[in-house]
Amino acid sequence: MTRKRLLVTFDCPPPTRALIERAAGDTLECRYLADQPGDLSADAALAMNLPREVSPEALGEARWSLLQLVTAGLDHVRFDTIP
């Protein structure tokens, strides 16, 4: 079975990465934008402050099926820029 790819757009320390990977289990392959700048290829994305983490131009090229924001407020997100 092919695992879906999760892209974490925010920079996080090793303990946070371990937590995300533990939660993903065998279902998701976790990738980190900090390790692969500019590579937004993934099935889903986990973001904290999307406008700071991904440029509007790059965001227009993203093809995620799911975008999960970990912040409570979404006023800073321009949804019209997300395909």
Helices and strands as residue ranges (DSSP letters): E 4-8, H 14-24, E 28-32, E 44-47, H 50-53, H 56-59, E 66-69, G 79-81
